[in-house]
Amino acid sequence: MKEIVVLSGKGGTGKTSITASLAVLAGSEAVVADCDVDAANMHLLMQPDFAVASQFYSGELAEINQNICTQCGLCSNVCRFDAIPFQNNKYTVNPLACEGCGYCQKVCPTEAISMKKRKSGYVYISNTKVNSTMVHARLDIGAENSGKLVAKVKSKAKELAEHQNKYFVIVDGSPGIGCPVVSSLSGASYVVLVTEPTVSGLHDLERIYSVIKRFRIKAGCIINKHDINPQKTEEIIEFLNRENIVHLVSIPYDIAFTEAMTQAKTIVETSSRISQKLIDAWNKIKEEAAKN
Amino acid sequence: MRIAFTSTGKSWDSIIDSRFGRTEYIVIFDEETKTLELVDNSAVKNEAHGAGTATAQKMYEVKPDVLITGNGPGETAATALKNLNMKIYVDAHNLTLEQAYESYRNGALKEI
């Protein structure tokens, strides 16, 4: 089984649009995992049916037992997040502000505070419009993505791929270079980088690649909207050559991407000239991923 | 020498866990006594963040001479492991512990 992770570093490069296109091209050959959970939107293009839902717990939340609380206010004083305001004659925890550090519990003289597991959202197993299985998640308001959630989504996707005898797991990776990205990367067979020719596009590409390089995972790159800045595109290609990253394809800027999106379609489901570019890219990715 | 493996299972035929921080198990093979020792690391699943440093902390308790793993520790975990006198060999993806040990003995694994 090959696990292909799509990453961009910078937002807005077209990562999810391209990942969904690859997922549509792979069809029932692949299990799809959406690990970009902070602002999950791949479901808009894959139209999953949310068949199986399970609650997800991450981190902790302070809870005050009002029967024992003497209203001394120590907890409120030590809280660095101003999460325990005095309201209606009692101290209560604001769940949006509480970071779950447990300082309040430590200082409470009457042991009125306990740390409860925090429900932070749902993990779903769905059937998509192209007859594949998709593992994805939805965070509650104020909840954050974590390495833990990404690891859970990925391990479920891998388990299903093994069970269904699928050759590919396609992962829409998390943004940035932090904990969820490291969790997206570990165990990956191949990384597809999606970038655009802008100053921050190249900067974030270099930054994300330094993480990928550390884990010695092979990578290929799709330069999206390559014609909006030919000079930056040249710089990106120089960088790819220097780092031995396969230049998978360059895609021109095309309004057809947005038009497809407004119909909840991926670009490969339209008659756009871009379709062929993505088919070529997917074939190349399969070829490259098979090498290791 | 005591050789530690990041492992998805508990036995000699288990597959290497490519992940360092979120490895399910750490299996230690003692070359002198030819015995296996098991450290259950599955509690790390509950760590929202900081899995790498938590497992690095575990390595200080286990103190093996060699670690055989897949991707290898990330930046922060690698820094935390610097003071531990342990060699790290990587890229043992998809191998059983036994195969990984053989590869290590034959010098086929890369040291970082």
Interface residues (C-beta under 8 A of the other chain):
Chain A: S58 G59 S146 G147 K148 L149 A151 K152 C179 V182 S183 L185 S186 G187 V211 R214 F215 R216 I217
Chain B: D17 S18 R19 F20 G21 R22 K45 N46 E47 A48 H49 G50 A51 G52 G70 N71 G72 G74 E75 V90 D91 H93 K110
